[in-house]
């Protein structure tokens, strides 16, 4: 693999409002669709050996609007399962748990559809994606979610998954992981392509 391009899906109603959106399958907002279309010029004319997309409709729609065809859905790319915090903002969680921070305290169990995941479980999925990407030739593209891609970036750099907290990632952005002298490196991060 030469380069790993990361696309965070476009805006949804919940991402706009700061609500934790793990496994709830929400569509893109009109702005999110605009963000996804704006990714297309950055990808146009490039050959990708592998394109992996989260099962979430927001990620699949982002891939399609960005002009990515022939992608494969990979369940390892799902967003962090927020369990009992699904759909809730950080401010609302902190009313019950002052000082709560996802990267330190994690999540509480939820219902059957949102049982929750530890950060270590998210990292295990990220490691599987990295292993798969490294086996491909050329450039690989992943279309997924904010917290998941932040954990993946930390794992790419052989950091603990909690260090994903240092990699702020906005909707509708493009990032790239690569190499410097055969060592894993960040080539670019959280680059907006729309206005």
C-alpha positions, 0 to 999 in steps of 0.5 A, a space after each residue: 500500500 502506498 497511501 491510505 485516504 480517509 474520508 469522513 462522511 458528510 454532515 447528518 442532523 445528529 453530527 450537526 447537533 453534536 449527538 453521538 451517532 454510532 449505529 443509528 443510521 441517519 441520512 446526510 443533510 443537504 449540507 452533508 450531500 454538498 460536502 460529499 460532492 465536494 470530495 469528488 474533485 480531490 479523488 477524480 482521475 486517481 486509481 484506487 486498489 481498494 475502497 472500503 466503506 462503512 455499512 452506514 447509509 451516510 458513509 455509503 452515500 458519501 462514497 457515491 457522491 464523491 464518485 467512488 464506485 465499486 466499493 466494498 462494505 466493511 462492517 469493521 468501519 462502523 462508528 464506535 457503538 456508543 451504547 447508552 449514550 447513542 443520540 445524546 450530546 456530551 453536554 447532556 451526558 455531563 449533566 449526569 456525569 460531570 467531567 465525562 470525556 469519551 476518550 477517558 470514561 468510554 460509554 455505558 451499556 445500551 439496549 440490544 441495538 446499541 450494546 456499546 463498545 470499549 475503546 479497545 474493541 474499536 481499536 481491534 476493528 481499526 487494526 483489522 482494517 489497517 492489516 487489510 489495507 496494508 495487504 493491498 497495492 497502491 492507494 486505499 480509500 476508507 469512508 467512515 466516521 469521526 471517532 472510528 477514523 481517529 482511533 484508526 489514525 492512532 493505531 496507524 501510528 502505533 499509539 494507544 487508541 485513546 490518543 485518537 483524541 488528538 486527531 480532531 476530524 470534521 464531517 466531509 473532510 479528507 485525510 491521508 496516512 502514509 509513510 516517511 522512510 518506511 515508517 507510518 506517518 500522517 500525510 495530511 489531516 482534516 482537510 476541508 474541500 467545501 466552503 
